[in-house]
């Protein structure tokens, strides 16, 4: 098995001869093939990681795979297997190929529709297959296959990992809770030294849960409407934990949530003498934000910028927006959807209640404040979730 690094990580498998094709001369064609792949990696990575560059173009047309909407942020299209399918079946460019000049010759690299159709999406062969790989550092990814027009008889499989989904939580001392509802002036202090924690940037979407359903043979539960795929998946608590566990992860913890949104006073000092607890992800004092102003002025009018920071009642709904990003890069600290959390410090406080269901003046719009959730979805309280992964060296 040969391994090649493309930007972050791409895992390649040994090229194989096509069935029914005459074998080429040993070594030389395979070496040229591998070098063409290596020379093409910037373009491969652009298509895989930066699908948002293409989806708003006039010729974009993949109604069965993606439906472009201004209400969906660009992050949804990054490391997006449905965009990969769309691109190679001609939904962006009529005859998609990656053109690479090497050794005075021009080569044309193209993906192959090598995989069985997913009937829940379309009847066309797939340009990828979602795979789970227990025992590997990359636990899941998307199997693809490439060929080069000028080097017939050889193709190569690769694994595209989802490097766009999560972000690293720096190792340091953190606080939990608002600091006002816990005993002691400092409240609860903890640290993640010698732990490598990666947190999901966004809520788990219907599209991600579709992949889980297909991998576990629950095809009848797949959501078929592409317009619903960017929405947060509304699973009960048991299903949320099962989903995270299947991919080697865990349901987000309350203390990790606080750590990812409460920006430290000194980011370079990992052992601060005092741990601050900001009231919002973007301003330490909530009184200086639109949330605080709304509490004292009942006539306060929300602005588009307010709604980008925290989608509260009265804001137009958007998904995968990064305007609400916390200091480590995860999103939706306040507002948006109620969010399920595991809380090993105060088990009954397992819900971030701040959400689009509450007006800007609600006292629940503040970091560290939590309510309780019984674990079942209700129409009046749609609860989103996300996962985290601890990588052990």
N, C-alpha and C positions, 0 to 999 in steps of 0.2 A: 504494500500500500504506500503510495507516494503522497507526501503532504506538501502543499503549497500555500503560502500566506498571501491573501489578497486583502490589502488594506488592514482589516482587523483580523478576521479569520475566515478562510474558506477551506474546507476539507475535501481533497480530491482522492479519487480511487483510480487504480491502474486502468489505463485505456484498454479496451477490448476490441477485438475484430468484430465487424458486423457479420451476422449470420448470412451465409450464401455469398459472401464477397471473397475474392481471392486475396490471400495474405500479401501484404507489401513486404519489401525487403526489411530485414530485422534492423532495429535500433534507429536508423536515421529518420524515418517518417515520424516515429513516436517522439523523438527529441525535438524535431521541428514543431510538431503539434503542441508539445508542452511549452515551448518558447512563444508560440503564438498566443496560447492561453495567458501566459505571464504578461506579454506585451499588451494584452487586451483588458487587463484587470481594472484600470481606471474606469473604463466604460461599463464593465460588468457591475462594478460597485455603484456607479451612478444610477444605473437602471434599478438595482436592487434597493439601495438605501435612499434614493432621492426621487421616488416616483412623483412627488409633488411638483416637480419641475415640468411634468408633462400633462397632468390631468386637466388643466384649464385651457389647453390649446384647442382651437376650433375643430381639428380633425380627431379629437379623442372620442372614441365610440366603442364602449364595452358595456352595454346595458345589463348583461347577465353576470358581469364580474364586479363592476364599480359604477356607481351613479354619482357623478360629481355634484357636490352641493356646497354652497358658500357657508352653510351652517356647520360644516365639518372642517376642522383645522388641518393644516398640511401634514402634521405628524401621523395622521391616519394612513397616509399613502407611503410612509417610509417602511422599508422591510415588509412590504405588503405582497403576499403571494398572489392575491387576485389581480394586482397591477402587473406582476410578472406574467401571469397568464394572458392578460389583456395585451401587453406589449408584444409578446411573441406570436400571438394569433392575428396580429395586424391591426389592433385597435388604436395604435398611435402612428405607426409608419406602415404603409401598405406591404412592403417587403422588408421586414426587419432583419438586419444583419449588423455585426460589428466589423467594420473595415479596419484592418491593421496592416501597416507596411513593415516588412521585415526582410532583411537580406536582399534588398532590391526588388522584392516581389510583394504584391498586395494579396492578403488573405482575407477571407470572409467567414467570420465565426457566427454560428447561429445555434439557438437552442432547439431541441427536438421534442415533439409531442409524444413522448415515450410512455406516458403513464395512463392508466385506465380512466375513462371519464367518471366524473362525480355527478351522478344523475340528478342529485339535489340542486346542482348549479347549472349544468348544461350537458349536452350529449357529446360535446367535442372532447377529443383526447386532451389530457392535461400536460402542461409543460413543467409540472412540479408534482411532488407527492410529499405530504407531511409525514415525517417519520419521528419516532421516539427511539433514543439510543441509550438505554441504561448501561452504566459502566463506563461511558465516555465522559470527558469533561464537558463536551457539548451534548446536553441531554436530549435535545430535540432540534429539529430543523427541517429544511425543505430539500428533498432530493431532486436534482435536475440533471440534464444531460446535454452536452455540447458536441458539435461536429464542426469541421472546417471544410468548406466547399472544395478547396484546392487539394485537400489530403483525404481522398475517399478511403473508406474502409476502416476508419478509426473514429471512435467516439469516446467521451470521457464523462463519468458521473462526478458530481460534486454535491456537497452539502452547503446550503446557504443558511447560516445561523441568524437568528433574530437578534442583532446587536443594537436594535433601536428601542427595545422594549423597556429596559431598566437602567438604573443609575446607581453609582456606588455611594455608600454612606461612609464618610471619613471616620477614622478611628479617633475617638476623643471622649471626654466626659459630657454627658447630656443631662437635661432635666426632664421630668415627667409632670404633666398637669400644669394648671395655671399658677400654682404656687400659693393661691389664696384659699384653696379648699383642702389642703393637706397640712398636717401638723409640722411645726418647725418653720423657721423663716426661709430655709432653703428648699423645703419640700423634699421630694424624692429625687435622688441623684443616682445615676448609673453610668456605665461606660461600655464601649464595644471594642476595647483593645484586644488585639489578636483575633478579631473576627472580621471576616470579609462578607459584608452584607450588601446585597443588590436589591433595590426596591423598584417595583413597577412604577413607571412614570404616570400612567393613566389607569382609570378603571378597566377591569377586564370587560371586553366588548362582546357583543353577540357573535361577531366573526370568530373570536378566539374560542368561544364556547362551542361554536360549530365544529371547529377542528377537534376539540375534545370529544364531542359526540361521535364524530366519524371514526376517530381512533379507538373508541370504546364500543363501537358497533351499535350506537343508539341513533341510527340515521333518521328514524321517524321523528326525532325531536329537533332536527336541524331546522333553523329558520331560513327560509328560501328567498325572502325578499331582500335584495341588496341594500335598499334604503334603510333597513332596520339593523344592518350589521354594525355600524359605528356606535349604536346605542349601548349604554351599560347593560351588561347581562344581569338579569334579576333572578338569581338563584336563592334558594333557602340556605341557611347557614351550613347545613350538612353538605349540600352540593358545592358550596363555595370552598369548603375545606377539601373535598374530594378533588375538585378541579386543581387547586394549587398543589396538592400532594401528587397528583398524577404527573405533573411536570417537575417534580423534585423541589417544590416550593412549599411555603406556608402562608396562611392567611395573615394579612398585615396586622402587626401588633400596635397597640396604642402608643407605647413609648417610642417605637420607631417612627410612627406618624408625627409625634411631637418633635422628635429630633430632626426630621427632614424639613420641617417648616419653621421652627424657632431658630432663627439665625443667631449664631454666637456673637458675643460682643467683640471677641478677638479670634478670628478664624485661624490664625497662626499659632495660637496658644492652645494646645490640646489638653492642658491641665490647669484650667482657670481656677482662681481662688473662689470666684463666685459665678454661678450659672444663672444667666439672665433668662427670663421667660417672656418674650415679646407677645403681644396680644393679637397680632396679625402677622402674616408672612412677609409683608412689605413695609410695615411701620410698627415700631415698638409700642407706641401709645395709640390705642384705638381711637382716642378722642380726636386725633388729628386726621382721621380717615373719614370717608363718606359714611361708614358704619356708625362711628361715634357721632357724627353730625346729624345723622338720621334719628338718633335717640333723643336729641334735644330740640330738633326742628321737624315737626310732623309734616311740614310742607316741602321737605327736601326733595328735589327732583333728581332721579338717577341719570347719570351720564353714560355714554358708551364706554368710557374708560372704567367707570365704577363696575360695570357689568363684566368687563374683561377680568378684573381683579377677583371678583366674587359674584357669581351668578346667583342673585337673590330673587325673591318674588318681584315680578314686574320687568325682569330682564328677558330679552329674546334668548331662546335656547341655542347654545352652540356646543359642539363636542370636539374634543382633542385640541382645545385651545391651549397655548403655552403662555398666554399673558398672565395666568394665575400661578406661574411657576414659583416654587420655594427655592431656598438657597442651594440645594443639591440637585435640583432639576426635576423633582416630581411635582405634579400639578393638582389643583383643586383642594387646597388646604381649608378654605372657607367657602360656603355657598355650594353651588352645583347640586350634587345628589347627597342624600344621607349616605354614610359609608360604614360598613361593618368592620369591626376591629376585634382582635383577641386582646384581652386585658388581664394579664397575670398578676397585676398589682391590685386592681379593683375590678374583679370579674364582672360585676353587675353593670359597669360602665363600658359597654361594648359598642357604642354607636356615636359617630360624629353626626350630630343632629343638624348643625349648621348646613343650610341647603337652599335650593331655589323655592322650597315650599314655605319659607319664612320671609317676612318683610325685612328690609335693611335695618330697621330699628330693633329687631329681636336681640335680646341679650345672649342668645345662643351663638351668635356670630363672634366667636372669640376662641383663639387657640387654647387647647387644654381642657375645654369644657365638653363633657360627654353625657349622653343619656343611655337608656337601656333598650335593647331589642330582643324580642323573644325568639328570633331566628326564622320567622316565616314572612314571606312577602305579602303585603297588603296593597291594594290599589291606592290607598291614601298615604302610604309610606313606602315608596320604591327605594330599596336599599342596594346600593352598588358595593363593589368590593375590588380589592387588588391583592397581589401576592408579593412576597419577598423570598429571596433565596440566600442561604448561607453557603458560601463556597469554602470547602475544607481543602487545604493544600495537601 
